[in-house]
Every structure is written in C-alpha cells, then in structure tokens.
C-alpha cells in the first residue's frame, strides 16, 4: 500500500537522491555484478595497477587460459603452440 501512495514521486525522489550522492562516488563496478563476464567490462572493475598484477599472475599460472570462464582475465599473450 505504501508503494501505491508514493506513486511516481518515489521514482523522482530516487533519481534526485542518486544524482545528489553521485558527486561523492567514483565510477566503479564490482566483478560480482557484471552480468556478461566476457564483455570486456571485467577490466573496468579493477584499477590499472591491480589489473596489471592480475594479468601477470594469469601469465605465470595459467598462460593457456584454461580457467577462462566466469570473469576471465586473459593472459597478455597467446600461448606458444
């Protein structure tokens, strides 16, 4: 019943609150909330330094990209065949 009483104004208030608070936030994403893990947005969830560290780990421990499902971090180069 509360939703019915607020009506459309609730959406307006939500957007206004979001706009007011967005000046205090950074434009970041979280890996667990990325719906399409193969979209290339995984790198956006990390700082450039952290991403470089993750790629270096991938190069060392999984250069063949065997563990490529669910938020893939691709190795920096293709494995030698």
C-alpha positions in Angstrom: 0.0 0.0 0.0 2.9 2.4 0.7 4.1 2.0 -2.9 0.7 2.9 -4.2 0.6 6.1 -2.0 4.1 7.2 -3.1 3.3 6.6 -6.7 5.5 8.2 -9.3 7.1 10.6 -6.9 9.1 7.8 -5.4 11.0 7.4 -8.7 11.6 11.1 -8.8 13.0 11.1 -5.3 15.2 8.1 -6.0 16.7 9.7 -9.1 17.2 13.0 -7.2 18.9 11.2 -4.4 21.1 9.3 -6.8 22.1 12.5 -8.6 22.9 14.3 -5.3 25.0 11.4 -4.0 26.8 10.7 -7.3 29.2 13.6 -6.7 30.6 11.7 -3.8 31.2 8.4 -5.6 33.6 7.1 -8.1 32.6 5.4 -11.4 33.5 1.8 -10.5 32.0 -1.5 -11.0 32.2 -4.7 -9.0 33.1 -8.1 -10.6 30.2 -9.9 -8.9 27.7 -7.5 -10.5 28.9 -7.8 -14.1 26.3 -9.8 -15.9 28.2 -10.6 -19.1 31.7 -11.7 -17.9 33.0 -11.9 -21.5 32.0 -8.3 -22.4 35.4 -6.7 -21.6 34.0 -4.9 -18.6 35.9 -7.1 -16.1 39.0 -4.9 -16.5 36.9 -1.8 -15.6 36.2 -3.3 -12.2 39.9 -3.0 -11.2 42.4 -0.2 -11.1 45.1 -0.3 -13.8 47.7 -1.4 -11.3 45.6 -4.2 -10.0 44.6 -5.4 -13.5 48.3 -5.5 -14.5 49.1 -7.6 -11.4 46.2 -10.0 -12.2 47.4 -10.4 -15.8 50.9 -11.1 -14.6 49.5 -13.8 -12.3 47.5 -15.2 -15.2 50.6 -15.3 -17.4 52.5 -17.1 -14.7 50.0 -19.7 -13.5 47.5 -20.0 -16.4 49.2 -19.0 -19.7 46.9 -21.3 -21.7 43.8 -19.6 -20.3 42.3 -22.9 -19.1 40.5 -21.0 -16.3 38.7 -18.7 -18.7 35.1 -19.0 -17.5 33.3 -16.6 -15.2 35.1 -13.2 -15.2 38.0 -14.1 -17.4 41.3 -12.3 -17.1 43.0 -13.1 -20.3 46.8 -13.7 -20.4 48.8 -10.9 -22.0 49.9 -13.1 -25.0 48.7 -16.2 -26.7 50.5 -19.4 -25.5 53.2 -20.8 -27.7 52.0 -23.8 -29.7 
